[in-house]
Amino acid sequence: MFFVAVLAGVATSSGICCAQYSEKTTVPLSGGVNDSVLVLSLDKALEIALSENVSVKVADKEITRSEYAKKGTYASLFPQIDLTGSYQRTIKKQVVYMDFDISEYTSMAGGAQSAGQTPTSSAAETSTENKEDGGIEMGRWNSYMAGVSASMPLVNAQLWRSLKISGQDVELAVEKARASRLDMVTQVKKTYYAVLLAKENLKVYEEVLQNAIDNFRQTEMKYNVQKASELDYIRTKSNISSAIPNVYDAESNVLLTLWQLKAVMGINLDTEVDVEGSLNDFGQSMFYDIHQNDDYSLDANSDMRQLAIQAEELANTIKLQNEAYLPTLGLQFSYMLNANTNDFKFSQYNWSPYSYVGLSLAIPIFSGGKRYSNVKQSKIQYDELKLRTEDTERQLRIAIQQYLNKMETDMRSYSSALEAVELAQKAYSIASKSYAVGRNTLTDVNDSQLALVQAQLNQCLTIYDFLSVKADLEETLGCDFTENK
């Protein structure tokens, strides 16, 4: 009797575990461990994941980065204006040599000074010094330069082509972000279905445990009045011991799949969550019309869209390489101020302005075959991409057919699974009642219970397989959750 009390306590504790799964209190997602439970429908889980999933956030950042890169390319069309400034301190002056005698010029300058005449500015301010070998040191010790320069392309075919390629880079980043969302939606759906499957398995094993306890109680009463053998008594007791680990494993599996769901959604792992509904709810809408469209289009498939964008980019790249043979024309402007002194009396500096405006024309003539090689390289990449696109489309067609065949098989199996569960339930009920009145053996009860468990698990697994394959098919066809809302 003590053993029965222990088993009843185990059953009660299992019932408490089930009760905690069914408790549903909606709470916000903010921080820390919560005593309440966030109950998620499939749509709610997808909405949260679309805003919290890390891969989606990274993909959105990539779109922003590509948009800034496009703006940077457009900036090349506008004038590029720069302020410049420099200072140089001469360490060793440059020496020049001339083929005439400048001593007369030097003596004339000296005579003018002795006569009280004011020397010319060039004679008074020159910093040249005669060397013994006849050379003249040129320049001053300090040199300053400051000014503004500007340039602007007027005719540049490669630059204009690069603008189109930058726009396609943004388009490609948007499509990659869409692919990340599609993949994330598929992962959330599969994980959500896995949680429902784990809970259904737990429910089945809890029923097995409860049935084992009920059979043990009946056998114990018979054994006490000597209407059941000791072998039946021991076997019913053993059935309970065998059923308890399965319940524990099923409970652990539920917790693990819930953690996986939180990780895929990108929410705090300490948040207590649960899912609503059951696999049987999805089973009612399981009959998918797989023949509604004999030619499943891949126009919305993300891989095919990315390949199409890359093909357009390579086509423009080939044109860009060919346009390297064309001349370019640019506009340039510069305004500079120069000062050369031997001291640091800034207020007395004489600044000399220098400015110009002009056009620069560049006509490509010879580059050692570099431009020709670049064009050939881009054409080969374009041919490779065409081959890869054909192979990708072929593989996707095969995958779609496999998904459709699997879904059709699951739909047919589901009808058989429903009938098998109904018959197994009826057989177990008959065997249990017959055993209670002594018309069946315990072996018949165990066999019918095993058949019932297998039928129930097969039914749940059939629904789960169908839903998982359907999620893969929707991702392949490019069915966007946000567009369907």
HUPE-V195035 format. One record per helix or strand of 3 or more residues. SS is the DSSP state (h for helix, s for strand). FROM is the first residue (numbers start at 1). TO is the last residue. If there is no record, write none. Layout:
ss=(SS/SS)
from=(FROM/FROM)
to=(TO/TO)
This chain:
ss=(h/s/h/h/s/s/h/h/s/s/h/h/s/h/h/s/h/s/h/h/h)
from=(2/38/42/54/80/94/103/121/136/142/157/230/273/279/302/328/346/352/370/442/481)
to=(22/40/52/77/89/96/114/125/138/155/224/265/275/283/325/341/348/362/436/477/484)
